[in-house]
Amino acid sequence: LVDSPIFAGKYFRKFDLTQDDKVSVTLNVMADQPEDLAATDAQIEAHKNLVKQANLLFGSHHYAHYDFLLALTNKLGGIGLEHHQSSENSGPRGYFTHWDKTFGMRDLLAHEFTHSWNGKYRRPDGLWAPDFNTPQRGTGLWVYEGQTQYWGYILAARAGLMTVPQVKEALAEVAAVYDNRQGRQWRPLIDTTNDPIIAQRSPESWRSWQRSEDYYSEGQLVWLDADTLIRKLSGNTKSLNDFAKAFFGTNNGSVVTSTYNFDEIVKTLNAVQPYDWAKFLHERLYNTSTHAPLDGFTRGGASVVYTEKPSDYIKSYSDLRHVSDFMFSLGLTVSKKGTVSEVLWGSPAWQAGVTRDQDLVAVNGVSYDPDALQDEITTAKNKDAAPIELLLRDGERYHTVSVTYHGGLRYPHLEGNTQLLDTMLAPLGAQKDAAGK
């Protein structure tokens, strides 16, 4: 039963997502309260579209049946765990009933479903072993998780689990986070594939400097870069869709794991579109750099800009995780209870000596409130404004720090021509894809 998880709950509904291939796919939902199971026909149709779009993308399946296990609960921690023929997932109680507010986590099922192809069927050779006593090596996680993270966002948009504008807002946030990740100056992306062993998946004290499993979302940016480059080089006749079908669509119906290595990835990319893909990937995986790989945006004419207004995605993401995001202004995030959950290395908060796990008690002599802190950041835009005073509690000790900052609130958005992204996020089958299929 090592790969056969079980969820159980008092309140349960089962939805059939099976498509024309007649291979059973079900959405099994358990909830804290019966009203949390009130899914609309349109919401279930989006989940059916996820299966349809994945079938169109990969042109195969590698399960005898597939079961999404989804717990809508406040009693469990966040879960997103892939298995070959199922996945364990958890979401907020309002997943269905507050649909307009929960989209910040609705790439989850798309991500875990993709793992049936990418991770469980096709797996890096270092992550496969004949028994549980043989150590695994995670060098290929930038494909296993990085490309899965990419398809999770793409499939969520194509299925209608998220809207195209919501996914573009999510990608802008990813781009901003990794473009401001100071640790990329000393630690290459490939080294983060060691993090599950080194850190045992625990939080890092200085994540922006130490890096932590960045192969997920920075890997996502690498594959966005590759997709747009294939489209440009081929005159929009080829795309990463073609790679997905060629690489993951082999041996339709087989549940036997098929391993691969770096050379096979390069070979398949070259079969889709000739290019020096080995150099392309080595530069992004093994080299350090000041900035994140953002060519996936700029190649189509888009760029990341900052405004004082948070995107709807940031609002949804922050609400779901119960944090207030000041990462790109003061350089910190604060939990609902007022605990500093992250500090950006080199930011104004970092320079003032703020560290994670301290409690933010007061701002300029007034009890901490996220809205009040927003107001103080806005007021401090005046160059003559005094530093922002933060009263912090560290265990039983209190101290005040002065944060000098005059940049105002800053939240990432995409600006410019996003037509290429619109094309990539459009459902397959609704219109011709890049290869005219």
PyMOL commands that set and color helices and strands:
alter all, ss='L'
color gray80, all
select helices_A, chain A and resi 34-37+41-58+103-105+108-114+125-127+141-144+146-159+164-179+182-185+189-198+207-210+217-233+240-248+262-272+277-286+295-298+312-321+348-352+370-379+419-425
alter helices_A, ss='H'
color red, helices_A
select strands_A, chain A and resi 11-16+25-31+66-72+80-82+86-91+122-124+258-260+302-307+323-326+332-335+340-343+359-363+366-367+388-394+397-403+411-416
alter strands_A, ss='S'
color yellow, strands_A
deselect
rebuild
show_as cartoon
